[in-house]
Amino acid sequence: MSLFHVVSYLNSDRDLALAFETAAEHLHPGGLFLFDFWYGPAVLSQKPEIRVKRLSDHDCAITRIAEPELRSDEDIVDVNYSLFIEDKASAVISRLQETHSMRYLFLPELQALAGHWFEPLDTHAWLSDEPPDTTTWSAVATMVRR
């Protein structure tokens, strides 16, 4: 299993093929490899957007701002995160920044990159029995080791 969009963090074909090869090395023929990923048709249909999330408890307040940049020529979204962490006791606010470069994938591309080691079994929208569609950013694939 490889969850939490680990596969989408692999931005090059080479890295993705190496991940499939590594998974295959750890499975017997007939073994299952399950992973989730960002589904390309949905990403391009819905387009990434700025999102703000706020969390708070009695000690601190956290605000996370995600500002995505679509690099459609590379099938990548750079998600630029800014986190503001307020210590409520001291009123001090710390700021952290990081960028997550996330590759969105298409089913034929996955099959081509994994095909040497795996046979596709099934692909679903996250937490659904339905196939992914243009409203489903998160998809889950199950492949069988050859």
Rosetta constraint file for C-alpha pairs under 8 A:
AtomPair CA 1 CA 33 HARMONIC 5.77 0.50
AtomPair CA 1 CA 34 HARMONIC 4.81 0.50
AtomPair CA 1 CA 35 HARMONIC 5.74 0.50
AtomPair CA 2 CA 6 HARMONIC 6.36 0.50
AtomPair CA 2 CA 7 HARMONIC 7.39 0.50
AtomPair CA 2 CA 33 HARMONIC 7.87 0.50
AtomPair CA 2 CA 34 HARMONIC 6.35 0.50
AtomPair CA 2 CA 35 HARMONIC 4.67 0.50
AtomPair CA 2 CA 36 HARMONIC 6.97 0.50
AtomPair CA 3 CA 34 HARMONIC 7.91 0.50
AtomPair CA 3 CA 35 HARMONIC 5.41 0.50
AtomPair CA 3 CA 36 HARMONIC 5.54 0.50
AtomPair CA 4 CA 36 HARMONIC 6.70 0.50
AtomPair CA 4 CA 37 HARMONIC 7.91 0.50
AtomPair CA 5 CA 9 HARMONIC 6.87 0.50
AtomPair CA 5 CA 35 HARMONIC 7.49 0.50
AtomPair CA 5 CA 36 HARMONIC 5.31 0.50
AtomPair CA 5 CA 37 HARMONIC 4.81 0.50
AtomPair CA 5 CA 38 HARMONIC 6.95 0.50
AtomPair CA 6 CA 10 HARMONIC 7.21 0.50
AtomPair CA 6 CA 36 HARMONIC 7.56 0.50
AtomPair CA 6 CA 37 HARMONIC 7.34 0.50
AtomPair CA 7 CA 16 HARMONIC 7.06 0.50
AtomPair CA 7 CA 19 HARMONIC 7.98 0.50
AtomPair CA 7 CA 35 HARMONIC 7.25 0.50
AtomPair CA 7 CA 36 HARMONIC 7.06 0.50
AtomPair CA 7 CA 37 HARMONIC 5.93 0.50
AtomPair CA 8 CA 37 HARMONIC 5.40 0.50
AtomPair CA 8 CA 38 HARMONIC 6.22 0.50
AtomPair CA 8 CA 102 HARMONIC 5.17 0.50
AtomPair CA 8 CA 103 HARMONIC 4.69 0.50
AtomPair CA 8 CA 104 HARMONIC 6.14 0.50
AtomPair CA 8 CA 105 HARMONIC 7.53 0.50
AtomPair CA 9 CA 100 HARMONIC 7.66 0.50
AtomPair CA 9 CA 101 HARMONIC 6.39 0.50
AtomPair CA 9 CA 102 HARMONIC 5.05 0.50
AtomPair CA 9 CA 103 HARMONIC 6.17 0.50
AtomPair CA 10 CA 15 HARMONIC 5.73 0.50
AtomPair CA 10 CA 16 HARMONIC 5.69 0.50
AtomPair CA 10 CA 102 HARMONIC 7.51 0.50
AtomPair CA 10 CA 103 HARMONIC 6.77 0.50
AtomPair CA 11 CA 15 HARMONIC 6.98 0.50
AtomPair CA 11 CA 16 HARMONIC 7.41 0.50
AtomPair CA 11 CA 76 HARMONIC 7.27 0.50
AtomPair CA 11 CA 101 HARMONIC 7.42 0.50
AtomPair CA 11 CA 102 HARMONIC 6.91 0.50
AtomPair CA 11 CA 103 HARMONIC 5.44 0.50
AtomPair CA 12 CA 16 HARMONIC 6.29 0.50
AtomPair CA 13 CA 17 HARMONIC 6.03 0.50
AtomPair CA 13 CA 113 HARMONIC 7.18 0.50
AtomPair CA 14 CA 18 HARMONIC 6.15 0.50
AtomPair CA 15 CA 19 HARMONIC 6.23 0.50
AtomPair CA 16 CA 20 HARMONIC 6.40 0.50
AtomPair CA 16 CA 113 HARMONIC 7.09 0.50
AtomPair CA 17 CA 21 HARMONIC 6.13 0.50
AtomPair CA 17 CA 113 HARMONIC 5.51 0.50
AtomPair CA 17 CA 114 HARMONIC 6.41 0.50
AtomPair CA 18 CA 22 HARMONIC 6.05 0.50
AtomPair CA 19 CA 23 HARMONIC 6.14 0.50
AtomPair CA 20 CA 24 HARMONIC 6.08 0.50
AtomPair CA 20 CA 113 HARMONIC 7.78 0.50
AtomPair CA 20 CA 114 HARMONIC 5.76 0.50
AtomPair CA 20 CA 117 HARMONIC 7.08 0.50
AtomPair CA 20 CA 118 HARMONIC 7.99 0.50
AtomPair CA 21 CA 25 HARMONIC 6.25 0.50
AtomPair CA 21 CA 114 HARMONIC 7.86 0.50
AtomPair CA 21 CA 117 HARMONIC 6.67 0.50
AtomPair CA 22 CA 26 HARMONIC 6.69 0.50
AtomPair CA 23 CA 27 HARMONIC 6.67 0.50
AtomPair CA 23 CA 33 HARMONIC 7.16 0.50
AtomPair CA 24 CA 28 HARMONIC 7.62 0.50
AtomPair CA 24 CA 117 HARMONIC 6.12 0.50
AtomPair CA 24 CA 118 HARMONIC 7.56 0.50
AtomPair CA 24 CA 145 HARMONIC 6.24 0.50
AtomPair CA 27 CA 31 HARMONIC 5.36 0.50
AtomPair CA 27 CA 32 HARMONIC 7.51 0.50
AtomPair CA 27 CA 145 HARMONIC 6.72 0.50
AtomPair CA 28 CA 145 HARMONIC 6.80 0.50
AtomPair CA 29 CA 144 HARMONIC 7.58 0.50
AtomPair CA 29 CA 145 HARMONIC 4.91 0.50
AtomPair CA 29 CA 146 HARMONIC 5.15 0.50
AtomPair CA 30 CA 144 HARMONIC 5.51 0.50
AtomPair CA 30 CA 145 HARMONIC 5.04 0.50
AtomPair CA 30 CA 146 HARMONIC 6.32 0.50
AtomPair CA 31 CA 144 HARMONIC 5.66 0.50
AtomPair CA 31 CA 145 HARMONIC 5.22 0.50
AtomPair CA 32 CA 142 HARMONIC 6.58 0.50
AtomPair CA 32 CA 143 HARMONIC 5.69 0.50
AtomPair CA 32 CA 144 HARMONIC 4.76 0.50
AtomPair CA 32 CA 145 HARMONIC 6.26 0.50
AtomPair CA 33 CA 142 HARMONIC 5.62 0.50
AtomPair CA 33 CA 143 HARMONIC 5.19 0.50
AtomPair CA 33 CA 144 HARMONIC 6.35 0.50
AtomPair CA 33 CA 145 HARMONIC 7.37 0.50
AtomPair CA 34 CA 140 HARMONIC 6.99 0.50
AtomPair CA 34 CA 141 HARMONIC 5.67 0.50
AtomPair CA 34 CA 142 HARMONIC 4.42 0.50
AtomPair CA 34 CA 143 HARMONIC 6.49 0.50
AtomPair CA 35 CA 140 HARMONIC 5.61 0.50
AtomPair CA 35 CA 141 HARMONIC 5.54 0.50
AtomPair CA 35 CA 142 HARMONIC 6.71 0.50
AtomPair CA 36 CA 126 HARMONIC 7.77 0.50
AtomPair CA 36 CA 138 HARMONIC 6.73 0.50
AtomPair CA 36 CA 139 HARMONIC 5.44 0.50
AtomPair CA 36 CA 140 HARMONIC 4.19 0.50
AtomPair CA 36 CA 141 HARMONIC 6.22 0.50
AtomPair CA 37 CA 104 HARMONIC 7.03 0.50
AtomPair CA 37 CA 105 HARMONIC 7.12 0.50
AtomPair CA 37 CA 138 HARMONIC 5.80 0.50
AtomPair CA 37 CA 139 HARMONIC 5.54 0.50
AtomPair CA 37 CA 140 HARMONIC 6.49 0.50
AtomPair CA 38 CA 43 HARMONIC 7.39 0.50
AtomPair CA 38 CA 102 HARMONIC 7.90 0.50
AtomPair CA 38 CA 103 HARMONIC 7.05 0.50
AtomPair CA 38 CA 104 HARMONIC 4.69 0.50
AtomPair CA 38 CA 105 HARMONIC 6.15 0.50
AtomPair CA 38 CA 137 HARMONIC 5.26 0.50
AtomPair CA 38 CA 138 HARMONIC 4.97 0.50
AtomPair CA 38 CA 139 HARMONIC 6.33 0.50
AtomPair CA 39 CA 43 HARMONIC 6.45 0.50
AtomPair CA 39 CA 104 HARMONIC 5.58 0.50
AtomPair CA 39 CA 105 HARMONIC 5.36 0.50
AtomPair CA 39 CA 106 HARMONIC 6.25 0.50
AtomPair CA 39 CA 132 HARMONIC 7.38 0.50
AtomPair CA 39 CA 136 HARMONIC 6.86 0.50
AtomPair CA 39 CA 137 HARMONIC 5.02 0.50
AtomPair CA 39 CA 138 HARMONIC 5.85 0.50
AtomPair CA 39 CA 139 HARMONIC 5.89 0.50
AtomPair CA 40 CA 44 HARMONIC 6.18 0.50
AtomPair CA 40 CA 75 HARMONIC 7.68 0.50
AtomPair CA 40 CA 104 HARMONIC 4.78 0.50
AtomPair CA 40 CA 105 HARMONIC 4.81 0.50
AtomPair CA 40 CA 106 HARMONIC 5.28 0.50
AtomPair CA 40 CA 137 HARMONIC 7.39 0.50
AtomPair CA 41 CA 45 HARMONIC 6.01 0.50
AtomPair CA 41 CA 106 HARMONIC 7.12 0.50
AtomPair CA 41 CA 133 HARMONIC 6.96 0.50
AtomPair CA 41 CA 134 HARMONIC 5.33 0.50
AtomPair CA 42 CA 46 HARMONIC 5.83 0.50
AtomPair CA 42 CA 47 HARMONIC 7.81 0.50
AtomPair CA 42 CA 133 HARMONIC 6.32 0.50
AtomPair CA 42 CA 134 HARMONIC 3.82 0.50
AtomPair CA 42 CA 135 HARMONIC 5.29 0.50
AtomPair CA 42 CA 136 HARMONIC 5.50 0.50
AtomPair CA 42 CA 137 HARMONIC 5.21 0.50
AtomPair CA 43 CA 47 HARMONIC 5.34 0.50
AtomPair CA 43 CA 48 HARMONIC 6.69 0.50
AtomPair CA 43 CA 104 HARMONIC 7.14 0.50
AtomPair CA 43 CA 134 HARMONIC 7.52 0.50
AtomPair CA 43 CA 137 HARMONIC 5.93 0.50
AtomPair CA 45 CA 134 HARMONIC 5.89 0.50
AtomPair CA 45 CA 135 HARMONIC 7.63 0.50
AtomPair CA 46 CA 134 HARMONIC 7.34 0.50
AtomPair CA 46 CA 135 HARMONIC 7.07 0.50
AtomPair CA 47 CA 70 HARMONIC 7.92 0.50
AtomPair CA 48 CA 68 HARMONIC 6.02 0.50
AtomPair CA 48 CA 69 HARMONIC 7.48 0.50
AtomPair CA 48 CA 70 HARMONIC 7.03 0.50
AtomPair CA 48 CA 77 HARMONIC 7.73 0.50
AtomPair CA 49 CA 67 HARMONIC 6.92 0.50
AtomPair CA 49 CA 68 HARMONIC 6.27 0.50
AtomPair CA 50 CA 65 HARMONIC 7.23 0.50
AtomPair CA 50 CA 66 HARMONIC 5.59 0.50
AtomPair CA 50 CA 67 HARMONIC 4.76 0.50
AtomPair CA 50 CA 68 HARMONIC 6.37 0.50
AtomPair CA 51 CA 65 HARMONIC 5.86 0.50
AtomPair CA 51 CA 66 HARMONIC 5.20 0.50
AtomPair CA 51 CA 67 HARMONIC 6.87 0.50
AtomPair CA 52 CA 63 HARMONIC 7.05 0.50
AtomPair CA 52 CA 64 HARMONIC 5.67 0.50
AtomPair CA 52 CA 65 HARMONIC 4.56 0.50
AtomPair CA 52 CA 66 HARMONIC 6.38 0.50
AtomPair CA 53 CA 63 HARMONIC 5.77 0.50
AtomPair CA 53 CA 64 HARMONIC 5.16 0.50
AtomPair CA 53 CA 65 HARMONIC 6.57 0.50
AtomPair CA 54 CA 61 HARMONIC 7.37 0.50
AtomPair CA 54 CA 62 HARMONIC 5.67 0.50
AtomPair CA 54 CA 63 HARMONIC 4.50 0.50
AtomPair CA 54 CA 64 HARMONIC 6.37 0.50
AtomPair CA 55 CA 61 HARMONIC 5.79 0.50
AtomPair CA 55 CA 62 HARMONIC 5.17 0.50
AtomPair CA 55 CA 63 HARMONIC 6.54 0.50
AtomPair CA 56 CA 60 HARMONIC 5.81 0.50
AtomPair CA 56 CA 61 HARMONIC 4.17 0.50
AtomPair CA 56 CA 62 HARMONIC 6.11 0.50
AtomPair CA 57 CA 61 HARMONIC 6.45 0.50
AtomPair CA 58 CA 88 HARMONIC 7.48 0.50
AtomPair CA 59 CA 87 HARMONIC 6.32 0.50
AtomPair CA 59 CA 88 HARMONIC 5.52 0.50
AtomPair CA 59 CA 89 HARMONIC 6.85 0.50
AtomPair CA 60 CA 85 HARMONIC 6.88 0.50
AtomPair CA 60 CA 86 HARMONIC 5.37 0.50
AtomPair CA 60 CA 87 HARMONIC 4.76 0.50
AtomPair CA 60 CA 88 HARMONIC 5.16 0.50
AtomPair CA 61 CA 85 HARMONIC 5.85 0.50
AtomPair CA 61 CA 86 HARMONIC 5.11 0.50
AtomPair CA 61 CA 87 HARMONIC 6.94 0.50
AtomPair CA 61 CA 88 HARMONIC 7.16 0.50
AtomPair CA 62 CA 83 HARMONIC 6.87 0.50
AtomPair CA 62 CA 84 HARMONIC 5.58 0.50
AtomPair CA 62 CA 85 HARMONIC 4.59 0.50
AtomPair CA 62 CA 86 HARMONIC 6.34 0.50
AtomPair CA 63 CA 83 HARMONIC 5.67 0.50
AtomPair CA 63 CA 84 HARMONIC 5.12 0.50
AtomPair CA 63 CA 85 HARMONIC 6.67 0.50
AtomPair CA 64 CA 81 HARMONIC 6.74 0.50
AtomPair CA 64 CA 82 HARMONIC 5.74 0.50
AtomPair CA 64 CA 83 HARMONIC 4.51 0.50
AtomPair CA 64 CA 84 HARMONIC 6.49 0.50
AtomPair CA 65 CA 80 HARMONIC 8.00 0.50
AtomPair CA 65 CA 81 HARMONIC 5.61 0.50
AtomPair CA 65 CA 82 HARMONIC 5.18 0.50
AtomPair CA 65 CA 83 HARMONIC 6.46 0.50
AtomPair CA 66 CA 79 HARMONIC 6.07 0.50
AtomPair CA 66 CA 80 HARMONIC 5.60 0.50
AtomPair CA 66 CA 81 HARMONIC 4.63 0.50
AtomPair CA 66 CA 82 HARMONIC 6.65 0.50
AtomPair CA 67 CA 79 HARMONIC 5.70 0.50
AtomPair CA 67 CA 80 HARMONIC 5.03 0.50
AtomPair CA 67 CA 81 HARMONIC 6.40 0.50
AtomPair CA 68 CA 77 HARMONIC 6.28 0.50
AtomPair CA 68 CA 78 HARMONIC 5.50 0.50
AtomPair CA 68 CA 79 HARMONIC 4.21 0.50
AtomPair CA 68 CA 80 HARMONIC 5.85 0.50
AtomPair CA 69 CA 77 HARMONIC 5.56 0.50
AtomPair CA 69 CA 78 HARMONIC 5.10 0.50
AtomPair CA 69 CA 79 HARMONIC 6.39 0.50
AtomPair CA 69 CA 80 HARMONIC 7.76 0.50
AtomPair CA 70 CA 75 HARMONIC 7.95 0.50
AtomPair CA 70 CA 76 HARMONIC 6.32 0.50
AtomPair CA 70 CA 77 HARMONIC 4.55 0.50
AtomPair CA 70 CA 78 HARMONIC 6.50 0.50
AtomPair CA 71 CA 75 HARMONIC 6.11 0.50
AtomPair CA 71 CA 76 HARMONIC 5.16 0.50
AtomPair CA 71 CA 77 HARMONIC 5.77 0.50
AtomPair CA 71 CA 78 HARMONIC 7.48 0.50
AtomPair CA 72 CA 76 HARMONIC 6.28 0.50
AtomPair CA 72 CA 77 HARMONIC 7.76 0.50
AtomPair CA 75 CA 103 HARMONIC 5.62 0.50
AtomPair CA 75 CA 104 HARMONIC 5.67 0.50
AtomPair CA 75 CA 105 HARMONIC 7.31 0.50
AtomPair CA 76 CA 101 HARMONIC 6.43 0.50
AtomPair CA 76 CA 102 HARMONIC 5.37 0.50
AtomPair CA 76 CA 103 HARMONIC 4.24 0.50
AtomPair CA 76 CA 104 HARMONIC 6.05 0.50
AtomPair CA 77 CA 101 HARMONIC 5.76 0.50
AtomPair CA 77 CA 102 HARMONIC 5.18 0.50
AtomPair CA 77 CA 103 HARMONIC 6.34 0.50
AtomPair CA 77 CA 104 HARMONIC 7.61 0.50
AtomPair CA 78 CA 99 HARMONIC 6.32 0.50
AtomPair CA 78 CA 100 HARMONIC 5.68 0.50
AtomPair CA 78 CA 101 HARMONIC 4.32 0.50
AtomPair CA 78 CA 102 HARMONIC 6.19 0.50
AtomPair CA 79 CA 99 HARMONIC 5.48 0.50
AtomPair CA 79 CA 100 HARMONIC 5.11 0.50
AtomPair CA 79 CA 101 HARMONIC 6.21 0.50
AtomPair CA 79 CA 102 HARMONIC 7.40 0.50
AtomPair CA 80 CA 97 HARMONIC 7.33 0.50
AtomPair CA 80 CA 98 HARMONIC 5.98 0.50
AtomPair CA 80 CA 99 HARMONIC 4.39 0.50
AtomPair CA 80 CA 100 HARMONIC 6.55 0.50
AtomPair CA 81 CA 97 HARMONIC 5.55 0.50
AtomPair CA 81 CA 98 HARMONIC 5.31 0.50
AtomPair CA 81 CA 99 HARMONIC 5.93 0.50
AtomPair CA 81 CA 100 HARMONIC 7.83 0.50
AtomPair CA 82 CA 95 HARMONIC 6.95 0.50
AtomPair CA 82 CA 96 HARMONIC 5.79 0.50
AtomPair CA 82 CA 97 HARMONIC 4.63 0.50
AtomPair CA 82 CA 98 HARMONIC 6.84 0.50
AtomPair CA 83 CA 94 HARMONIC 7.98 0.50
AtomPair CA 83 CA 95 HARMONIC 5.54 0.50
AtomPair CA 83 CA 96 HARMONIC 5.08 0.50
AtomPair CA 83 CA 97 HARMONIC 6.33 0.50
AtomPair CA 84 CA 93 HARMONIC 6.39 0.50
AtomPair CA 84 CA 94 HARMONIC 5.69 0.50
AtomPair CA 84 CA 95 HARMONIC 4.67 0.50
AtomPair CA 84 CA 96 HARMONIC 6.68 0.50
AtomPair CA 85 CA 93 HARMONIC 5.38 0.50
AtomPair CA 85 CA 94 HARMONIC 5.11 0.50
AtomPair CA 85 CA 95 HARMONIC 6.39 0.50
AtomPair CA 86 CA 91 HARMONIC 6.19 0.50
AtomPair CA 86 CA 92 HARMONIC 5.66 0.50
AtomPair CA 86 CA 93 HARMONIC 4.27 0.50
AtomPair CA 86 CA 94 HARMONIC 6.43 0.50
AtomPair CA 87 CA 91 HARMONIC 5.36 0.50
AtomPair CA 87 CA 92 HARMONIC 5.41 0.50
AtomPair CA 87 CA 93 HARMONIC 6.38 0.50
AtomPair CA 88 CA 92 HARMONIC 7.35 0.50
AtomPair CA 105 CA 109 HARMONIC 6.84 0.50
AtomPair CA 105 CA 110 HARMONIC 6.91 0.50
AtomPair CA 106 CA 110 HARMONIC 6.34 0.50
AtomPair CA 107 CA 111 HARMONIC 6.18 0.50
AtomPair CA 108 CA 112 HARMONIC 6.10 0.50
AtomPair CA 109 CA 113 HARMONIC 6.19 0.50
AtomPair CA 110 CA 114 HARMONIC 5.96 0.50
AtomPair CA 110 CA 115 HARMONIC 7.97 0.50
AtomPair CA 111 CA 115 HARMONIC 5.28 0.50
AtomPair CA 111 CA 119 HARMONIC 7.64 0.50
AtomPair CA 111 CA 120 HARMONIC 6.74 0.50
AtomPair CA 112 CA 116 HARMONIC 7.93 0.50
AtomPair CA 114 CA 118 HARMONIC 5.53 0.50
AtomPair CA 114 CA 119 HARMONIC 7.70 0.50
AtomPair CA 115 CA 119 HARMONIC 6.14 0.50
AtomPair CA 117 CA 145 HARMONIC 5.94 0.50
AtomPair CA 117 CA 146 HARMONIC 5.59 0.50
AtomPair CA 118 CA 143 HARMONIC 5.78 0.50
AtomPair CA 118 CA 144 HARMONIC 5.28 0.50
AtomPair CA 118 CA 145 HARMONIC 4.60 0.50
AtomPair CA 118 CA 146 HARMONIC 5.27 0.50
AtomPair CA 119 CA 143 HARMONIC 5.52 0.50
AtomPair CA 119 CA 144 HARMONIC 5.14 0.50
AtomPair CA 119 CA 145 HARMONIC 6.51 0.50
AtomPair CA 119 CA 146 HARMONIC 6.42 0.50
AtomPair CA 120 CA 141 HARMONIC 7.71 0.50
AtomPair CA 120 CA 142 HARMONIC 6.50 0.50
AtomPair CA 120 CA 143 HARMONIC 4.42 0.50
AtomPair CA 120 CA 144 HARMONIC 6.32 0.50
AtomPair CA 121 CA 141 HARMONIC 7.61 0.50
AtomPair CA 121 CA 142 HARMONIC 5.46 0.50
AtomPair CA 121 CA 143 HARMONIC 4.95 0.50
AtomPair CA 121 CA 144 HARMONIC 6.31 0.50
AtomPair CA 122 CA 141 HARMONIC 5.77 0.50
AtomPair CA 122 CA 142 HARMONIC 5.21 0.50
AtomPair CA 122 CA 143 HARMONIC 6.94 0.50
AtomPair CA 123 CA 131 HARMONIC 6.16 0.50
AtomPair CA 123 CA 132 HARMONIC 7.18 0.50
AtomPair CA 123 CA 139 HARMONIC 6.85 0.50
AtomPair CA 123 CA 140 HARMONIC 5.51 0.50
AtomPair CA 123 CA 141 HARMONIC 4.29 0.50
AtomPair CA 123 CA 142 HARMONIC 6.30 0.50
AtomPair CA 124 CA 128 HARMONIC 6.30 0.50
AtomPair CA 124 CA 129 HARMONIC 5.89 0.50
AtomPair CA 124 CA 130 HARMONIC 5.51 0.50
AtomPair CA 124 CA 131 HARMONIC 4.40 0.50
AtomPair CA 124 CA 132 HARMONIC 5.38 0.50
AtomPair CA 124 CA 139 HARMONIC 5.60 0.50
AtomPair CA 124 CA 140 HARMONIC 5.29 0.50
AtomPair CA 124 CA 141 HARMONIC 6.59 0.50
AtomPair CA 125 CA 129 HARMONIC 6.96 0.50
AtomPair CA 125 CA 130 HARMONIC 5.90 0.50
AtomPair CA 125 CA 131 HARMONIC 5.51 0.50
AtomPair CA 125 CA 132 HARMONIC 4.37 0.50
AtomPair CA 125 CA 133 HARMONIC 7.54 0.50
AtomPair CA 125 CA 136 HARMONIC 6.05 0.50
AtomPair CA 125 CA 137 HARMONIC 7.99 0.50
AtomPair CA 125 CA 138 HARMONIC 6.18 0.50
AtomPair CA 125 CA 139 HARMONIC 4.43 0.50
AtomPair CA 125 CA 140 HARMONIC 6.20 0.50
AtomPair CA 126 CA 132 HARMONIC 7.99 0.50
AtomPair CA 126 CA 136 HARMONIC 7.67 0.50
AtomPair CA 126 CA 138 HARMONIC 5.46 0.50
AtomPair CA 126 CA 139 HARMONIC 4.97 0.50
AtomPair CA 126 CA 140 HARMONIC 5.85 0.50
AtomPair CA 132 CA 136 HARMONIC 5.58 0.50
AtomPair CA 132 CA 137 HARMONIC 7.97 0.50
AtomPair CA 132 CA 138 HARMONIC 7.88 0.50
AtomPair CA 132 CA 139 HARMONIC 6.06 0.50
